[in-house]
Amino acid sequence: MSIITEGRWTPDVVTALCQQLYALARREEEAAASLAARTPYWAPSPPSVEAHRTAARLLRADADRLEFESRPWGVPI
């Protein structure tokens, strides 16, 4: 049973939430890229770069999981 068929959220709510999660992930990737660009190539990347990349990866994973759980059983991704 999916979160939509259980009556928790409507498809519009799930779509809007996923869009926000993907937007937040993009912002985290942009922050990581900005920090990495300011670091000289011979210097190690600051730990915050990896932190932003990890945050983006986790946000995308949450959005993917939410999308998957909102699909009716048997519907391919």
Helices and strands as residue ranges (DSSP letters): H 11-37, H 47-70
